[in-house]
């Protein structure tokens, strides 16, 4: 009696061994999931000695430039002050000469030809002084007394000129560069004179 052939189960076969002498194939491990890597820090740039030297030289140059500018301003100011003092001394020395011209003209008779020549010279003299920056301080009658520009020689009562005003001018003053070199000498009004007291007679 014939029986069905049982299916033959093939035995598991081991993987074929690599031929002798052939390199073994390494087993690749499973790749780990990629994670974002941090960016490497940038290396610090080395300090440039030339740049540091240039910055220091620039600072020294700016400091030297400021010192030179301050010295120039100081020298200019000192020169102006010396010039002003020299002009003031010169004007002070020349003013008496100009005063003598004016006194001579005041005493000269009117219409005198010689006096007219002297007056022309005095006018030229005054023009030179004014062109040099000098300015006359004139205080005619009735001018309000200014203690910064006038010098009161005395006070005198006056019937019409109010108290504190100029009665007469004895000598003109001069100013140079806004500074009073010589004040004008004046006589100042003390106001109207007091009325005489009326005499009263008691009845007997």
Secondary structure, DSSP 8 states (H G I E B T S, - for coil): -------------------TT---------------------------HHHHHHHHHHHHHHHHHHHHHHHHHHHHHHHHHHHHHHHHHHHHHHHHHHHHHHHHHHHS-TT-HHHHHHHHHHHHHHHHHHHTTEEEE---TT-B--TTTEEEEEEE--SSS-TTBEEEEEE-EEEETTEEEE-EEEEEE--S------------
